Amino acid sequence: MSRPVPGRWPVDFGTAELLQDLDHEDGWLLNVDGVAQSYLDLADPTRLEFDYVRLMGDVVDALPEGPLSAVHLGGGACTLPRYVAATRPSSRQLVVEADLALAELVRSSFGTAGFRLRPGDARAELPRLRQGESDLVVADLFESAVMPVHVTTLEWVEQVRRLLRPGGTYVVNVADGRPLDFARGQVSTLLAAFPHVLLLADPSVLRGRRFANLVLAASDAPLPEASLVRTVSRAAGRARLVSGNALRDFTGGAAVVTDATARTAPRPPADLFRR
C-alpha cells in the first residue's frame, strides 16, 4: 500500500483533511471540517494520542485476555480498531462508518488490516448485525463534532445491548461541558439498561471547567474497576473513575433519554478546535 497523501477531500458530511505530523513522519491527523477526528501512528498503532481514546484503550486492556469479537460504531481513521488488532491478534472486528466517502478515503490511505470497514448508518445497521456475539461494542459517533440524536437514547442502547454476549462491554464516547446536563442524561440512560456502569474523565471536565470527552463503559457483569483505577491514575493524562453510588449522584436525577424526549447534543465552543 502506498503512503498516505496530505490534502483535503470532500466527504459526505463535510471536508476531510489529512495532515502529516511534522514531528513524526508516521503520524497522521484526520480532521473533518476542522474538527480533529483521529490520530494514527502507522509505525506504532498502540500509540493513542487523544486522551479519550487512551481511556477507551484502557477499558479494552482491562478486559479478559485474548482475541475479541468487537463492533465499532463510528470509524474515523479507525484508531481503536487498529489498536485492538495490534494488542489482541486474531480479534474479529467490524467498523460501521456512516460517511461512505470518508470510509473510502481511510481505506485507500491507511488500509483496513485487522478489521472490516462497512459503510452504513449505525442505528440502521444494528438490527442487521449478529446478535449476542460481541465481547465489545464501541460507539464513537459524531457529525460536525456533535453526537447524532438517534444514538443518544434508551432505544439505541437497548439495540446495542442485544449485540453483546453475556459479560460483554459497551464503551461510548460522550462530549459535554458545564453544567454536564447531557452527560448526566447519558449516564442515566445507560443505568436504565445495564446493571454495571462507570465513567472515566479528566477531573477538570467533571468539575465543569472545560468542554471535553467523557468515556462511559457498561456491562451486565461487574467491570474491572480496580485495575482501571490504577491505570487511569497515570501521571500524564490522569483521569478519575466514577461508579456505584457516586455515579448515581453524578446524574443528579437526570431523566432517561428516549426517542420521544431526546434533544440535540451539545455543540463544542467555537474556539475549541481553533489552530
C-alpha positions as CSV (number, residue, x, y, z in Angstrom):
1,M,0.0,0.0,0.0
2,S,1.3,3.5,-0.9
3,R,1.9,6.1,1.8
4,P,-1.0,8.5,2.6
5,V,-1.0,11.8,0.9
6,P,-1.7,15.1,2.8
7,G,-4.6,17.1,1.5
8,R,-8.3,17.9,1.6
9,W,-11.1,15.9,0.2
10,P,-14.9,16.4,0.1
11,V,-16.7,13.7,2.0
12,D,-20.4,13.1,2.7
13,F,-20.5,15.1,6.0
14,G,-18.1,17.9,5.2
15,T,-14.5,18.2,4.1
16,A,-11.8,15.8,5.3
17,E,-8.2,16.8,5.7
18,L,-5.2,14.5,6.2
19,L,-2.3,16.2,8.0
20,Q,1.1,14.6,8.5
21,D,2.7,15.1,11.9
22,L,5.7,17.4,11.3
23,D,7.5,15.9,14.3
24,H,6.8,12.2,13.5
25,E,6.6,11.1,9.8
26,D,4.4,8.1,10.6
27,G,1.9,10.2,12.5
28,W,-1.3,11.3,10.7
29,L,-4.2,13.5,11.9
30,L,-7.7,13.3,10.3
31,N,-9.8,16.4,10.5
32,V,-13.4,16.8,9.3
33,D,-14.5,20.4,8.9
34,G,-11.6,21.5,11.1
35,V,-12.5,19.1,13.9
36,A,-9.9,16.5,14.9
37,Q,-11.3,13.1,14.4
38,S,-8.4,10.6,14.6
39,Y,-4.7,10.4,15.1
40,L,-2.8,7.4,13.7
41,D,0.8,6.3,14.2
42,L,1.4,4.0,11.3
43,A,4.6,2.7,12.8
44,D,3.0,2.0,16.2
45,P,-0.8,1.5,16.3
46,T,-0.6,1.2,20.1
47,R,0.2,4.9,20.4
48,L,-3.1,6.6,21.3
49,E,-2.6,10.3,21.1
50,F,-6.0,11.6,22.2
51,D,-6.7,11.3,25.9
52,Y,-10.3,9.9,25.5
53,V,-9.1,7.3,23.0
54,R,-6.4,6.3,25.5
55,L,-9.2,5.9,28.1
56,M,-11.1,3.6,25.7
57,G,-7.9,1.7,25.2
58,D,-7.6,1.3,29.0
59,V,-11.0,-0.3,29.1
60,V,-10.1,-2.6,26.3
61,D,-6.8,-3.6,28.1
62,A,-8.7,-4.4,31.3
63,L,-11.0,-6.9,29.6
64,P,-10.1,-10.6,29.8
65,E,-7.0,-11.6,27.8
66,G,-7.2,-13.0,24.3
67,P,-8.8,-12.0,21.0
68,L,-12.1,-10.1,21.0
69,S,-15.2,-10.0,18.9
70,A,-15.7,-6.3,18.5
71,V,-18.1,-3.9,16.8
72,H,-17.0,-0.2,16.4
73,L,-19.9,2.2,15.6
74,G,-18.3,5.2,14.1
75,G,-14.9,4.8,12.4
76,G,-13.0,8.0,11.6
77,A,-9.5,6.7,10.8
78,C,-10.2,3.6,12.9
79,T,-7.6,4.2,15.6
80,L,-9.1,1.9,18.2
81,P,-9.7,-1.0,15.8
82,R,-6.0,-0.8,14.8
83,Y,-5.1,-0.8,18.5
84,V,-7.2,-3.9,19.2
85,A,-5.7,-5.6,16.2
86,A,-2.2,-4.9,17.4
87,T,-2.7,-5.7,21.1
88,R,-5.1,-8.7,20.6
89,P,-4.1,-10.5,17.4
90,S,-6.8,-12.7,15.8
91,S,-9.6,-10.4,17.0
92,R,-12.7,-10.3,14.8
93,Q,-13.7,-6.6,14.3
94,L,-16.3,-4.8,12.3
95,V,-16.3,-1.0,11.9
96,V,-19.5,0.8,10.8
97,E,-19.0,4.3,9.3
98,A,-21.9,6.4,8.1
99,D,-19.7,8.6,5.8
100,L,-19.1,6.5,2.7
101,A,-16.7,8.9,1.1
102,L,-14.7,9.1,4.4
103,A,-14.6,5.3,4.7
104,E,-13.2,5.1,1.2
105,L,-10.6,7.8,1.9
106,V,-9.5,5.9,5.1
107,R,-9.4,2.6,3.3
108,S,-7.2,3.9,0.4
109,S,-4.9,6.0,2.7
110,F,-4.4,3.7,5.7
111,G,-5.8,0.2,4.8
112,T,-8.0,-2.0,6.9
113,A,-5.7,-4.6,8.3
114,G,-7.3,-6.3,11.3
115,F,-10.9,-5.3,10.7
116,R,-13.7,-5.0,8.2
117,L,-14.9,-1.5,7.3
118,R,-18.6,-1.3,6.5
119,P,-20.4,1.8,5.3
120,G,-23.8,2.5,6.9
121,D,-25.7,4.4,9.5
122,A,-25.0,2.8,12.9
123,R,-28.6,2.7,14.1
124,A,-29.9,1.3,10.9
125,E,-27.2,-1.3,10.8
126,L,-27.6,-2.6,14.4
127,P,-30.5,-5.0,13.7
128,R,-28.6,-6.4,10.8
129,L,-25.5,-7.3,12.9
130,R,-25.1,-10.6,14.7
131,Q,-26.9,-10.6,18.0
132,G,-25.4,-11.8,21.3
133,E,-21.9,-12.4,19.9
134,S,-19.8,-9.3,20.7
135,D,-17.3,-9.1,23.5
136,L,-17.0,-5.3,22.9
137,V,-19.1,-2.6,21.3
138,V,-17.6,0.8,21.0
139,A,-19.7,3.9,20.0
140,D,-17.7,7.0,18.9
141,L,-20.3,8.7,16.8
142,F,-20.1,12.4,15.8
143,E,-21.2,14.6,12.9
144,S,-19.6,18.1,12.9
145,A,-18.5,17.5,16.5
146,V,-22.0,16.7,17.7
147,M,-23.5,13.3,18.6
148,P,-26.4,12.4,16.4
149,V,-29.6,12.5,18.4
150,H,-30.7,8.9,17.4
151,V,-27.6,7.4,19.1
152,T,-28.3,9.0,22.5
153,T,-31.5,7.2,23.6
154,L,-32.6,4.2,25.6
155,E,-33.9,2.6,22.4
156,W,-30.4,2.8,20.9
157,V,-28.7,1.4,24.0
158,E,-31.1,-1.5,24.1
159,Q,-30.3,-2.3,20.5
160,V,-26.6,-2.1,21.3
161,R,-27.0,-4.4,24.3
162,R,-28.5,-7.1,22.0
163,L,-25.2,-7.3,20.2
164,L,-23.3,-8.2,23.3
165,R,-22.6,-11.7,24.6
166,P,-23.2,-12.2,28.4
167,G,-20.5,-10.2,30.2
168,G,-19.7,-8.1,27.1
169,T,-18.8,-4.4,27.4
170,Y,-20.3,-1.3,25.8
171,V,-18.0,1.7,25.6
172,V,-19.2,5.1,24.4
173,N,-17.5,8.5,23.9
174,V,-19.6,11.5,25.1
175,A,-18.7,15.1,24.7
176,D,-20.1,17.8,27.1
177,G,-19.2,20.9,29.2
178,R,-20.7,22.7,32.1
179,P,-23.2,22.0,33.6
180,L,-22.8,18.5,32.1
181,D,-26.6,18.0,31.7
182,F,-26.1,16.0,28.5
183,A,-23.6,13.6,30.1
184,R,-25.8,13.2,33.2
185,G,-28.7,12.1,30.9
186,Q,-26.4,9.7,29.1
187,V,-25.3,8.1,32.3
188,S,-29.0,7.8,33.5
189,T,-29.8,6.1,30.2
190,L,-27.0,3.6,30.5
191,L,-28.0,2.8,34.1
192,A,-31.5,2.1,32.9
193,A,-30.2,-0.6,30.5
194,F,-27.1,-2.1,32.3
195,P,-26.5,-3.0,36.0
196,H,-22.9,-2.0,35.9
197,V,-21.8,1.4,34.5
198,L,-18.7,3.5,35.1
199,L,-17.4,6.9,33.9
200,L,-13.9,7.9,33.1
201,A,-12.9,11.6,32.6
202,D,-10.4,14.2,33.5
203,P,-11.2,15.8,36.9
204,S,-11.4,19.2,35.3
205,V,-14.1,18.0,33.0
206,L,-16.1,16.6,35.8
207,R,-15.8,20.0,37.6
208,G,-17.3,21.7,34.5
209,R,-14.1,23.7,33.8
210,R,-13.9,22.8,30.1
211,F,-15.8,21.1,27.3
212,A,-14.2,17.7,26.5
213,N,-14.8,14.0,26.3
214,L,-16.1,11.6,28.9
215,V,-15.9,7.8,28.4
216,L,-18.6,5.6,29.7
217,A,-18.5,1.8,30.0
218,A,-21.4,-0.5,30.7
219,S,-22.0,-4.3,31.1
220,D,-24.3,-6.8,32.6
221,A,-21.3,-8.2,34.5
222,P,-19.0,-6.3,37.0
223,L,-16.5,-4.1,35.3
224,P,-12.7,-4.2,36.1
225,E,-12.8,-1.1,38.3
226,A,-9.8,-1.9,40.5
227,S,-7.4,-2.3,37.5
228,L,-8.8,0.7,35.8
229,V,-8.4,2.9,38.8
230,R,-4.7,2.0,38.9
231,T,-4.3,2.5,35.1
232,V,-6.1,5.9,34.7
233,S,-4.2,7.5,37.7
234,R,-1.1,7.7,35.5
235,A,0.9,10.8,35.8
236,A,0.1,12.0,32.2
237,G,-3.5,12.2,31.1
238,R,-4.8,11.4,34.6
239,A,-8.5,10.6,34.8
240,R,-11.0,9.9,37.5
241,L,-13.2,6.8,37.6
242,V,-16.8,7.3,38.9
243,S,-19.1,4.3,39.6
244,G,-21.7,3.0,42.0
245,N,-23.5,5.4,44.3
246,A,-21.1,8.2,43.2
247,L,-22.2,7.8,39.6
248,R,-25.9,7.8,40.6
249,D,-25.2,11.0,42.5
250,F,-23.5,12.4,39.4
251,T,-26.7,12.0,37.4
252,G,-28.4,14.5,39.7
253,G,-31.7,12.7,38.9
254,A,-31.4,13.3,35.2
255,A,-34.2,11.7,33.2
256,V,-33.5,8.7,31.0
257,V,-33.3,9.9,27.3
258,T,-35.8,8.2,24.9
259,D,-36.5,8.6,21.2
260,A,-39.5,10.8,22.3
261,T,-37.6,13.1,24.6
262,A,-34.1,13.3,23.1
263,R,-32.7,16.8,22.3
264,T,-29.8,17.9,20.2
265,A,-26.5,17.1,21.8
266,P,-24.3,20.0,22.9
267,R,-22.0,21.7,20.4
268,P,-18.5,22.5,21.5
269,P,-17.4,26.1,21.8
270,A,-16.5,27.7,18.5
271,D,-12.9,28.3,19.6
272,L,-12.2,24.8,20.9
273,F,-10.7,23.5,17.7
274,R,-9.1,26.7,16.6
275,R,-5.5,26.2,15.4
